[in-house]
Amino acid sequence: MPKNTRRIVRGIGLVCALALGITACGGSDDEGSNRKPVSRADVRAALKKGGTVTVWAWEPTLKQVAADFEKKYPGVHIELVNAGTNNDQYKALQNAISAKKGVPDVAQIEYYALGQYALTKSVTDLKPYGADRLADSYSPGPWNSVKSGDGVYGLPMDSGPMALFYNKKVFDKYGIAVPTTWDEYVEAARKLHKANPKAYITSDLGDAGLTTSLLWQAGSHPYKVDGTEVGIDFTDAGAKKYTGTWQKLIDEKLVAPVAGWSDDWYKGLGDGTIATLPTGAWMPANFASGVKDAAGDWRAAPMPQWTKGANTGAENGGSSLALPTLGEDKELAYAFVEYANSGAGVQTRIKNGAFPATTADLDSDAFQNTTFPYFGGQKANKIFAEAARNVPADWKYLPYQVYANSIFNDTVGKAYISGTQLSQALKTWQDASVKYGTEQGFTVRK
């Protein structure tokens, strides 16, 4: 491993410590693209031999996938462990990696966090297992997110192409047309709030995931990543589109000052005082379980566009299944990951409410013609699938995005509560991210 990369690996340990409250990260130099290719015969032999695969994941649909896999391969036992969601699991995972003890064979890792694990060689490059041959099987956003350099460090588990969920009952009541551009979205916000001062077009107190997704859709490229060389710049034309529009919503107090996933947020979605939600296609199940009384009121629509007539999407959320470098029995672990994320397990997960990243499923008649009783019988998957096809594949996350997101509320969040301009708040986030990356040994440009 090059000297500078070794320094960064040590630095990433500090990233993990600050962002996740732990002491170190790291992996082995022995895995990855230097590994000899693994034949399908090797994988079949591992399945025949059997054994135990420990999978750390919080996604509930994997429970049935694991049961089906065990039934198909009786000699294999899938030990499914919920070590907590996202940061809680990452904390446990990095502790295990640091101790070189108790590391799972498979781990669920969100797309924004995967680059950190790939850089530190904490997860295995899956190209020697033939993962690269699956490239055309996935929609562009998720597939791009599991790649780093020439390597493939996970298989996409799901995706979150964005849509605009809107309360049709509220829109009809006030005669508001569904916006097709973000300028129309601002006008709809003004009309709604004027008609009912207690109602807002959406809620936002500053969210790193939403912000980066909207920048992605606007054509911004704030992050340039080439190994240990990183560029961070929130001043390109796409970023200016986003800040110019969102600043109007903030200045005119057109967004509810309510934190997502809070009781007040669910209440607002239920009573119509929060009238839209731009988010990922995984949201319908959350509406059905968390906003039951508003069933029939809501619909899905394509995301408003930054340029009239455009048709550009973005991803919001989603995870991969990766093989930690220190895990055991890689062939057997990879066999499960491929089954879950590319094989029969995909259909099982779709039936249980997951949103696929596989193009064959996104394009299938069965998927696109699924009706959503919650959305008044709407075939919303047609909208979601179209959005997935139109996600630009050139978006990059920082290799220390976990840390960057952890300081978002202390930087960009101030624009929502202190009068700081959003563009300046993004500059503060940029500067803090540049400073931190430089301290950790990255070559950072701005």
Summary of the structure (lengths in Angstrom):
residues: 446
radius of gyration: 21.9
end to end distance: 26.3
largest distance: 68.0
contacts: 1572
relative contact order: 0.18
helix: 48%
strand: 15%
